[in-house]
């Protein structure tokens, strides 16, 4: 019974609705397999320029900190972003 073929006759509108629902279900499944976005304050991302201005450092310093693991960058395609919470934590730790 697992390999049984079933044929239904449906009109165009019903077929469109079935396909739409199947696509929506597939998208939900794919989204469920991805990392969940962080909610709240941690979801805020900053550009390189914003981080440099906030921390009062040069782009070269920011690059070096990233390479040494002091501040992790997030790559979104060609874009580079930093989590605001991590930037603020680094700023607090440098003030002490």
Short mmCIF file of the C-alpha atoms (twelve columns), coordinates in Angstrom:
data_MODEL
# 
_entry.id   MODEL 
# 
loop_
_atom_site.group_PDB 
_atom_site.id 
_atom_site.type_symbol 
_atom_site.label_atom_id 
_atom_site.label_alt_id 
_atom_site.label_comp_id 
_atom_site.label_asym_id 
_atom_site.label_seq_id 
_atom_site.Cartn_x 
_atom_site.Cartn_y 
_atom_site.Cartn_z 
_atom_site.pdbx_PDB_model_num 
ATOM 1  C CA . UNK A 1  0.000   0.000  0.000   1 
ATOM 2  C CA . UNK A 2  3.000   2.334  0.434   1 
ATOM 3  C CA . UNK A 3  3.627   2.465  -3.339  1 
ATOM 4  C CA . UNK A 4  -0.005  2.845  -4.325  1 
ATOM 5  C CA . UNK A 5  -0.801  5.619  -6.818  1 
ATOM 6  C CA . UNK A 6  -3.917  7.667  -6.176  1 
ATOM 7  C CA . UNK A 7  -5.375  9.999  -8.784  1 
ATOM 8  C CA . UNK A 8  -7.684  12.852 -7.839  1 
ATOM 9  C CA . UNK A 9  -9.460  15.221 -10.130 1 
ATOM 10 C CA . UNK A 10 -9.222  18.839 -8.908  1 
ATOM 11 C CA . UNK A 11 -10.089 22.164 -10.443 1 
ATOM 12 C CA . UNK A 12 -7.552  24.896 -11.051 1 
ATOM 13 C CA . UNK A 13 -8.365  26.893 -7.889  1 
ATOM 14 C CA . UNK A 14 -8.096  23.822 -5.671  1 
ATOM 15 C CA . UNK A 15 -4.770  22.891 -7.280  1 
ATOM 16 C CA . UNK A 16 -3.490  26.411 -6.733  1 
ATOM 17 C CA . UNK A 17 -4.501  26.229 -3.065  1 
ATOM 18 C CA . UNK A 18 -2.833  22.818 -2.623  1 
ATOM 19 C CA . UNK A 19 0.405   24.060 -4.184  1 
ATOM 20 C CA . UNK A 20 0.357   27.252 -2.105  1 
ATOM 21 C CA . UNK A 21 -0.119  25.261 1.092   1 
ATOM 22 C CA . UNK A 22 2.640   22.813 0.152   1 
ATOM 23 C CA . UNK A 23 5.077   25.665 -0.501  1 
ATOM 24 C CA . UNK A 24 4.167   27.382 2.769   1 
ATOM 25 C CA . UNK A 25 4.701   24.123 4.664   1 
ATOM 26 C CA . UNK A 26 8.067   23.593 2.975   1 
ATOM 27 C CA . UNK A 27 9.187   27.121 3.881   1 
ATOM 28 C CA . UNK A 28 8.165   26.587 7.514   1 
ATOM 29 C CA . UNK A 29 10.147  23.323 7.584   1 
ATOM 30 C CA . UNK A 30 13.223  25.045 6.174   1 
ATOM 31 C CA . UNK A 31 12.936  27.896 8.639   1 
ATOM 32 C CA . UNK A 32 12.644  25.398 11.471  1 
ATOM 33 C CA . UNK A 33 15.987  23.865 10.473  1 
ATOM 34 C CA . UNK A 34 17.847  27.177 10.571  1 
ATOM 35 C CA . UNK A 35 19.235  28.809 13.656  1 
ATOM 36 C CA . UNK A 36 16.547  30.778 15.401  1 
ATOM 37 C CA . UNK A 37 17.045  34.540 15.311  1 
ATOM 38 C CA . UNK A 38 17.902  36.054 18.643  1 
ATOM 39 C CA . UNK A 39 15.102  38.130 20.099  1 
ATOM 40 C CA . UNK A 40 15.389  41.433 21.894  1 
ATOM 41 C CA . UNK A 41 18.452  43.553 22.491  1 
ATOM 42 C CA . UNK A 42 20.896  40.875 21.302  1 
ATOM 43 C CA . UNK A 43 19.233  40.874 17.889  1 
ATOM 44 C CA . UNK A 44 20.584  44.366 17.183  1 
ATOM 45 C CA . UNK A 45 23.438  44.329 14.715  1 
ATOM 46 C CA . UNK A 46 25.976  47.072 14.131  1 
ATOM 47 C CA . UNK A 47 28.033  47.931 11.063  1 
ATOM 48 C CA . UNK A 48 31.816  48.207 11.149  1 
ATOM 49 C CA . UNK A 49 31.534  51.989 11.079  1 
ATOM 50 C CA . UNK A 50 29.103  52.018 13.999  1 
ATOM 51 C CA . UNK A 51 31.352  49.736 16.052  1 
ATOM 52 C CA . UNK A 52 34.450  51.814 15.314  1 
ATOM 53 C CA . UNK A 53 32.651  54.990 16.358  1 
ATOM 54 C CA . UNK A 54 31.124  53.389 19.470  1 
ATOM 55 C CA . UNK A 55 34.448  51.934 20.651  1 
ATOM 56 C CA . UNK A 56 36.520  54.853 19.313  1 
ATOM 57 C CA . UNK A 57 38.882  52.553 17.395  1 
ATOM 58 C CA . UNK A 58 40.105  52.391 13.812  1 
ATOM 59 C CA . UNK A 59 38.898  49.872 11.256  1 
ATOM 60 C CA . UNK A 60 42.327  48.217 11.416  1 
ATOM 61 C CA . UNK A 61 41.987  47.710 15.172  1 
ATOM 62 C CA . UNK A 62 38.514  46.262 14.730  1 
ATOM 63 C CA . UNK A 63 39.851  43.908 12.048  1 
ATOM 64 C CA . UNK A 64 42.666  42.757 14.350  1 
ATOM 65 C CA . UNK A 65 40.291  42.222 17.263  1 
ATOM 66 C CA . UNK A 66 38.097  40.120 15.017  1 
ATOM 67 C CA . UNK A 67 41.032  37.981 13.881  1 
ATOM 68 C CA . UNK A 68 42.199  37.497 17.484  1 
ATOM 69 C CA . UNK A 69 38.712  36.547 18.658  1 
ATOM 70 C CA . UNK A 70 38.030  39.572 20.867  1 
ATOM 71 C CA . UNK A 71 34.923  40.431 18.868  1 
ATOM 72 C CA . UNK A 72 33.126  38.012 16.560  1 
ATOM 73 C CA . UNK A 73 31.756  39.318 13.278  1 
ATOM 74 C CA . UNK A 74 28.691  38.023 11.477  1 
ATOM 75 C CA . UNK A 75 28.824  37.747 7.707   1 
ATOM 76 C CA . UNK A 76 25.572  38.240 5.833   1 
ATOM 77 C CA . UNK A 77 26.553  37.810 2.225   1 
ATOM 78 C CA . UNK A 78 29.169  40.498 1.668   1 
ATOM 79 C CA . UNK A 79 28.035  42.475 4.691   1 
ATOM 80 C CA . UNK A 80 29.842  42.335 8.027   1 
ATOM 81 C CA . UNK A 81 27.929  43.018 11.218  1 
ATOM 82 C CA . UNK A 82 28.583  42.798 14.958  1 
ATOM 83 C CA . UNK A 83 26.169  41.974 17.774  1 
ATOM 84 C CA . UNK A 84 25.433  45.099 19.790  1 
ATOM 85 C CA . UNK A 85 25.448  43.154 23.082  1 
ATOM 86 C CA . UNK A 86 28.969  41.832 22.384  1 
ATOM 87 C CA . UNK A 87 30.225  45.291 21.421  1 
ATOM 88 C CA . UNK A 88 28.775  46.778 24.611  1 
ATOM 89 C CA . UNK A 89 30.273  43.953 26.684  1 
ATOM 90 C CA . UNK A 90 33.693  44.605 25.148  1 
ATOM 91 C CA . UNK A 91 33.355  48.309 25.886  1 
ATOM 92 C CA . UNK A 92 32.444  47.569 29.530  1 
ATOM 93 C CA . UNK A 93 35.361  45.162 29.949  1 
ATOM 94 C CA . UNK A 94 37.821  47.715 28.555  1 
ATOM 95 C CA . UNK A 95 36.616  50.388 31.003  1 
ATOM 96 C CA . UNK A 96 37.477  48.230 34.014  1 
# 
